[in-house]
Amino acid sequence: MSDVYLFDDVVYKLYKNDNEFFNTNFRDLSRRETRIAFTRSDFAWNHALSPSIYLELQGVSVANDQIRFLAFDDAPEEFLIVMRRIAREHLLFERIVSNGISREDCFSLGSQLADSLTKARTQRFSGYNYFETFKANIVDVHNFIKDVAEYVPFEEVQAYIDFLETFRLNNRSLFESTLSLELDRGGDTHSHNVVVTDGQLLLMDTYPPKDAWLIEHHLLPLYRIGTDIWGLSGNKELFEAFVAGYEETAAIKVDRSLDALFVTYSALIAVSYHYMLQRTDKSKALAATRFHSFLRTYFKEITASAVK
């Protein structure tokens, strides 16, 4: 969806106008006005979360195959997002798969996530029906997992989707009341978009590509990242420490009856994502199979418990 230009210390990100898959399935960026508006919104959200990474918007024009930097108010043809370059080894994903994370780390990261989201979430939302919103989320995740059908059989996929839909239907009053009142600004938060440097958590590239994903249940970022920690490490204690750190700083008690819903949902996204990645990056194959194994085991446990 973007061209990324890497230099020693800085990165320039320019959204494309001709990515047919993205324009058709997520957001049509073929028009300049739409592309600039999206770039502005993307930068504003990510800068609010991590100003030390998202440095500035840079106006540019293109002439004779050359990019020329412009002053911000000189009616630029495009905007570049200027970012500080981050080494791969600082990604939370890399820390987890290399077993380089402790319970103390997870508690601190959960605490910092709560703090970062609190600072960036400056607008209250109302009038949304989470019963309907999550129905659309189930459709989206179903499409994701179907795209990796060579790894996740149809019957298995259907079992996961049926579980999410049954949970939604059986808890309609909860979705339409309490959960609808707990919606907030969301984003594409997962371990590939979390940077950890000197113990500090920074979020990057989390502005969602679809408008429908801008508003979500306020706990979903906690579950998306927490499920990555649990699924990739195989260590539930790390997940519990992450949740505890979040609870302490956010001054809330997470409703753990939502675990089955949000862990399954988050794991489905992660399994799809890692299987997609490993098609072109074989180094992600181990993470994909590890996460898939986690999902199967977890799902077996929660469904067996429900039967009892």
C-alpha positions as a Python dict, from the first residue, in 0.01 Angstrom:
ca = {
    (1, 'M'): (0, 0, 0),
    (2, 'S'): (302, 229, 23),
    (3, 'D'): (654, 284, -105),
    (4, 'V'): (907, 297, 178),
    (5, 'Y'): (1248, 456, 130),
    (6, 'L'): (1509, 351, 385),
    (7, 'F'): (1811, 561, 481),
    (8, 'D'): (2058, 520, 766),
    (9, 'D'): (1854, 702, 1029),
    (10, 'V'): (1528, 802, 861),
    (11, 'V'): (1249, 643, 660),
    (12, 'Y'): (1018, 810, 405),
    (13, 'K'): (677, 655, 350),
    (14, 'L'): (466, 743, 45),
    (15, 'Y'): (122, 590, -10),
    (16, 'K'): (61, 442, -353),
    (17, 'N'): (-222, 536, -585),
    (18, 'D'): (-222, 216, -791),
    (19, 'N'): (-245, -73, -542),
    (20, 'E'): (-555, -237, -689),
    (21, 'F'): (-593, -489, -405),
    (22, 'F'): (-579, -221, -137),
    (23, 'N'): (-797, 26, -329),
    (24, 'T'): (-1064, -239, -385),
    (25, 'N'): (-1066, -411, -46),
    (26, 'F'): (-968, -144, 204),
    (27, 'R'): (-966, 218, 92),
    (28, 'D'): (-945, 375, -252),
    (29, 'L'): (-632, 590, -254),
    (30, 'S'): (-627, 648, -630),
    (31, 'R'): (-745, 1010, -594),
    (32, 'R'): (-491, 1264, -472),
    (33, 'E'): (-732, 1434, -232),
    (34, 'T'): (-826, 1106, -64),
    (35, 'R'): (-465, 994, -47),
    (36, 'I'): (-349, 1317, 117),
    (37, 'A'): (-635, 1309, 367),
    (38, 'F'): (-550, 950, 457),
    (39, 'T'): (-180, 1034, 492),
    (40, 'R'): (-263, 1323, 725),
    (41, 'S'): (-489, 1105, 941),
    (42, 'D'): (-235, 823, 947),
    (43, 'F'): (42, 1056, 1062),
    (44, 'A'): (-173, 1234, 1321),
    (45, 'W'): (-273, 908, 1494),
    (46, 'N'): (73, 749, 1485),
    (47, 'H'): (245, 1073, 1592),
    (48, 'A'): (11, 1098, 1890),
    (49, 'L'): (112, 746, 1994),
    (50, 'S'): (485, 764, 1917),
    (51, 'P'): (616, 1114, 1841),
    (52, 'S'): (975, 992, 1870),
    (53, 'I'): (919, 766, 1565),
    (54, 'Y'): (672, 970, 1357),
    (55, 'L'): (867, 1289, 1306),
    (56, 'E'): (687, 1503, 1048),
    (57, 'L'): (488, 1529, 726),
    (58, 'Q'): (696, 1644, 431),
    (59, 'G'): (538, 1797, 122),
    (60, 'V'): (686, 1693, -212),
    (61, 'S'): (641, 1740, -584),
    (62, 'V'): (760, 1516, -865),
    (63, 'A'): (916, 1653, -1184),
    (64, 'N'): (1141, 1481, -1439),
    (65, 'D'): (1144, 1167, -1224),
    (66, 'Q'): (1286, 1367, -935),
    (67, 'I'): (1126, 1426, -594),
    (68, 'R'): (1151, 1783, -469),
    (69, 'F'): (1080, 1875, -108),
    (70, 'L'): (841, 2164, -53),
    (71, 'A'): (737, 2377, 239),
    (72, 'F'): (434, 2235, 419),
    (73, 'D'): (199, 2506, 290),
    (74, 'D'): (317, 2514, -74),
    (75, 'A'): (32, 2298, -209),
    (76, 'P'): (238, 1979, -241),
    (77, 'E'): (143, 1707, -486),
    (78, 'E'): (197, 1443, -218),
    (79, 'F'): (294, 1407, 146),
    (80, 'L'): (572, 1186, 273),
    (81, 'I'): (559, 1055, 629),
    (82, 'V'): (903, 1100, 782),
    (83, 'M'): (992, 836, 1042),
    (84, 'R'): (1291, 741, 1255),
    (85, 'R'): (1435, 413, 1133),
    (86, 'I'): (1396, 120, 1374),
    (87, 'A'): (1616, -189, 1372),
    (88, 'R'): (1426, -514, 1320),
    (89, 'E'): (1555, -667, 1641),
    (90, 'H'): (1363, -404, 1839),
    (91, 'L'): (1025, -533, 1718),
    (92, 'L'): (827, -706, 1993),
    (93, 'F'): (762, -995, 1753),
    (94, 'E'): (1135, -1064, 1726),
    (95, 'R'): (1175, -1045, 2105),
    (96, 'I'): (897, -1297, 2162),
    (97, 'V'): (1006, -1558, 1907),
    (98, 'S'): (1364, -1542, 2035),
    (99, 'N'): (1247, -1591, 2396),
    (100, 'G'): (1389, -1250, 2485),
    (101, 'I'): (1102, -1132, 2702),
    (102, 'S'): (1025, -1184, 3071),
    (103, 'R'): (719, -1153, 3294),
    (104, 'E'): (856, -825, 3425),
    (105, 'D'): (895, -701, 3067),
    (106, 'C'): (535, -797, 2988),
    (107, 'F'): (397, -622, 3296),
    (108, 'S'): (584, -304, 3199),
    (109, 'L'): (471, -327, 2835),
    (110, 'G'): (108, -371, 2939),
    (111, 'S'): (137, -66, 3162),
    (112, 'Q'): (295, 140, 2884),
    (113, 'L'): (31, 32, 2633),
    (114, 'A'): (-243, 159, 2863),
    (115, 'D'): (-58, 489, 2906),
    (116, 'S'): (1, 536, 2531),
    (117, 'L'): (-360, 466, 2440),
    (118, 'T'): (-491, 696, 2711),
    (119, 'K'): (-282, 985, 2575),
    (120, 'A'): (-386, 925, 2212),
    (121, 'R'): (-755, 858, 2275),
    (122, 'T'): (-881, 1213, 2313),
    (123, 'Q'): (-1230, 1171, 2165),
    (124, 'R'): (-1533, 993, 2308),
    (125, 'F'): (-1759, 788, 2082),
    (126, 'S'): (-2127, 708, 2111),
    (127, 'G'): (-2413, 584, 1897),
    (128, 'Y'): (-2236, 266, 1783),
    (129, 'N'): (-2389, -81, 1813),
    (130, 'Y'): (-2111, -331, 1883),
    (131, 'F'): (-2345, -621, 1809),
    (132, 'E'): (-2349, -506, 1445),
    (133, 'T'): (-1989, -389, 1440),
    (134, 'F'): (-1857, -725, 1554),
    (135, 'K'): (-2071, -901, 1294),
    (136, 'A'): (-1871, -712, 1031),
    (137, 'N'): (-1548, -802, 1213),
    (138, 'I'): (-1639, -1172, 1190),
    (139, 'V'): (-1696, -1135, 815),
    (140, 'D'): (-1354, -969, 779),
    (141, 'V'): (-1164, -1230, 978),
    (142, 'H'): (-1347, -1507, 791),
    (143, 'N'): (-1221, -1361, 464),
    (144, 'F'): (-867, -1342, 606),
    (145, 'I'): (-857, -1703, 720),
    (146, 'K'): (-1017, -1830, 397),
    (147, 'D'): (-724, -1676, 212),
    (148, 'V'): (-491, -1931, 375),
    (149, 'A'): (-711, -2234, 306),
    (150, 'E'): (-407, -2442, 216),
    (151, 'Y'): (-304, -2426, 583),
    (152, 'V'): (-634, -2408, 772),
    (153, 'P'): (-898, -2660, 652),
    (154, 'F'): (-1252, -2547, 576),
    (155, 'E'): (-1410, -2743, 864),
    (156, 'E'): (-1165, -2593, 1112),
    (157, 'V'): (-1228, -2242, 984),
    (158, 'Q'): (-1602, -2290, 1011),
    (159, 'A'): (-1573, -2406, 1372),
    (160, 'Y'): (-1392, -2086, 1469),
    (161, 'I'): (-1637, -1862, 1282),
    (162, 'D'): (-1939, -2045, 1424),
    (163, 'F'): (-1798, -1998, 1775),
    (164, 'L'): (-1755, -1621, 1730),
    (165, 'E'): (-2102, -1584, 1582),
    (166, 'T'): (-2264, -1797, 1851),
    (167, 'F'): (-2090, -1594, 2122),
    (168, 'R'): (-2220, -1275, 1961),
    (169, 'L'): (-2577, -1402, 1931),
    (170, 'N'): (-2588, -1555, 2281),
    (171, 'N'): (-2463, -1229, 2432),
    (172, 'R'): (-2659, -980, 2226),
    (173, 'S'): (-2770, -775, 2526),
    (174, 'L'): (-2409, -745, 2646),
    (175, 'F'): (-2292, -633, 2301),
    (176, 'E'): (-2571, -380, 2261),
    (177, 'S'): (-2536, -233, 2609),
    (178, 'T'): (-2209, -253, 2802),
    (179, 'L'): (-1972, -329, 2514),
    (180, 'S'): (-2128, -62, 2292),
    (181, 'L'): (-2055, 192, 2565),
    (182, 'E'): (-1692, 78, 2583),
    (183, 'L'): (-1591, 154, 2225),
    (184, 'D'): (-1294, 377, 2157),
    (185, 'R'): (-1036, 470, 1897),
    (186, 'G'): (-864, 160, 1765),
    (187, 'G'): (-587, 53, 1536),
    (188, 'D'): (-391, -232, 1383),
    (189, 'T'): (-210, -324, 1704),
    (190, 'H'): (-3, -642, 1704),
    (191, 'S'): (351, -751, 1785),
    (192, 'H'): (494, -653, 1444),
    (193, 'N'): (382, -296, 1511),
    (194, 'V'): (528, -270, 1862),
    (195, 'V'): (882, -145, 1913),
    (196, 'V'): (1069, -212, 2237),
    (197, 'T'): (1389, -14, 2292),
    (198, 'D'): (1557, 7, 2632),
    (199, 'G'): (1236, -122, 2788),
    (200, 'Q'): (1023, 147, 2625),
    (201, 'L'): (712, 49, 2426),
    (202, 'L'): (641, 243, 2108),
    (203, 'L'): (358, 177, 1862),
    (204, 'M'): (402, 224, 1490),
    (205, 'D'): (198, 180, 1171),
    (206, 'T'): (-124, 118, 1362),
    (207, 'Y'): (-362, 349, 1173),
    (208, 'P'): (-624, 110, 1030),
    (209, 'P'): (-667, 88, 652),
    (210, 'K'): (-1050, 72, 674),
    (211, 'D'): (-1281, 331, 828),
    (212, 'A'): (-1482, 49, 982),
    (213, 'W'): (-1180, -42, 1196),
    (214, 'L'): (-1131, 305, 1342),
    (215, 'I'): (-1369, 231, 1629),
    (216, 'E'): (-1337, -90, 1829),
    (217, 'H'): (-1379, -222, 2180),
    (218, 'H'): (-1127, -42, 2396),
    (219, 'L'): (-965, -369, 2511),
    (220, 'L'): (-893, -507, 2164),
    (221, 'P'): (-538, -362, 2142),
    (222, 'L'): (-464, -532, 2474),
    (223, 'Y'): (-591, -864, 2342),
    (224, 'R'): (-427, -834, 1999),
    (225, 'I'): (-80, -777, 2146),
    (226, 'G'): (-138, -1002, 2448),
    (227, 'T'): (-251, -1291, 2230),
    (228, 'D'): (62, -1249, 2018),
    (229, 'I'): (272, -1274, 2334),
    (230, 'W'): (87, -1585, 2453),
    (231, 'G'): (54, -1756, 2115),
    (232, 'L'): (411, -1701, 1997),
    (233, 'S'): (576, -1775, 2333),
    (234, 'G'): (344, -2055, 2446),
    (235, 'N'): (361, -1901, 2793),
    (236, 'K'): (29, -1793, 2946),
    (237, 'E'): (208, -1631, 3241),
    (238, 'L'): (349, -1369, 3007),
    (239, 'F'): (-3, -1290, 2888),
    (240, 'E'): (-128, -1262, 3245),
    (241, 'A'): (156, -1026, 3336),
    (242, 'F'): (77, -811, 3032),
    (243, 'V'): (-290, -787, 3132),
    (244, 'A'): (-198, -709, 3495),
    (245, 'G'): (29, -422, 3388),
    (246, 'Y'): (-246, -280, 3167),
    (247, 'E'): (-503, -306, 3445),
    (248, 'E'): (-280, -126, 3696),
    (249, 'T'): (-209, 175, 3477),
    (250, 'A'): (-555, 197, 3320),
    (251, 'A'): (-708, 159, 3668),
    (252, 'I'): (-959, -96, 3543),
    (253, 'K'): (-1039, -463, 3591),
    (254, 'V'): (-1051, -649, 3260),
    (255, 'D'): (-1365, -861, 3220),
    (256, 'R'): (-1200, -1198, 3168),
    (257, 'S'): (-1525, -1352, 3045),
    (258, 'L'): (-1428, -1182, 2718),
    (259, 'D'): (-1108, -1388, 2688),
    (260, 'A'): (-1264, -1664, 2480),
    (261, 'L'): (-1407, -1413, 2233),
    (262, 'F'): (-1112, -1178, 2195),
    (263, 'V'): (-830, -1434, 2221),
    (264, 'T'): (-992, -1653, 1954),
    (265, 'Y'): (-1062, -1351, 1732),
    (266, 'S'): (-710, -1212, 1776),
    (267, 'A'): (-549, -1551, 1716),
    (268, 'L'): (-747, -1597, 1394),
    (269, 'I'): (-613, -1267, 1264),
    (270, 'A'): (-258, -1359, 1368),
    (271, 'V'): (-269, -1707, 1212),
    (272, 'S'): (-395, -1562, 884),
    (273, 'Y'): (-135, -1285, 888),
    (274, 'H'): (164, -1508, 960),
    (275, 'Y'): (65, -1767, 699),
    (276, 'M'): (34, -1484, 446),
    (277, 'L'): (374, -1348, 545),
    (278, 'Q'): (550, -1683, 516),
    (279, 'R'): (449, -1712, 150),
    (280, 'T'): (716, -1454, 68),
    (281, 'D'): (921, -1461, 391),
    (282, 'K'): (1005, -1815, 493),
    (283, 'S'): (1141, -1691, 825),
    (284, 'K'): (778, -1644, 932),
    (285, 'A'): (688, -2011, 876),
    (286, 'L'): (777, -2114, 1231),
    (287, 'A'): (569, -1832, 1379),
    (288, 'A'): (273, -1930, 1160),
    (289, 'T'): (276, -2295, 1262),
    (290, 'R'): (342, -2207, 1628),
    (291, 'F'): (46, -1970, 1636),
    (292, 'H'): (-177, -2218, 1456),
    (293, 'S'): (-92, -2485, 1712),
    (294, 'F'): (-172, -2240, 1991),
    (295, 'L'): (-511, -2156, 1838),
    (296, 'R'): (-606, -2520, 1799),
    (297, 'T'): (-508, -2603, 2158),
    (298, 'Y'): (-675, -2296, 2306),
    (299, 'F'): (-995, -2350, 2108),
    (300, 'K'): (-1012, -2714, 2215),
    (301, 'E'): (-980, -2609, 2578),
    (302, 'I'): (-1247, -2337, 2573),
    (303, 'T'): (-1499, -2547, 2379),
    (304, 'A'): (-1443, -2846, 2610),
    (305, 'S'): (-1494, -2618, 2908),
    (306, 'A'): (-1816, -2483, 2758),
    (307, 'V'): (-1953, -2837, 2717),
    (308, 'K'): (-1885, -2909, 3084),
}
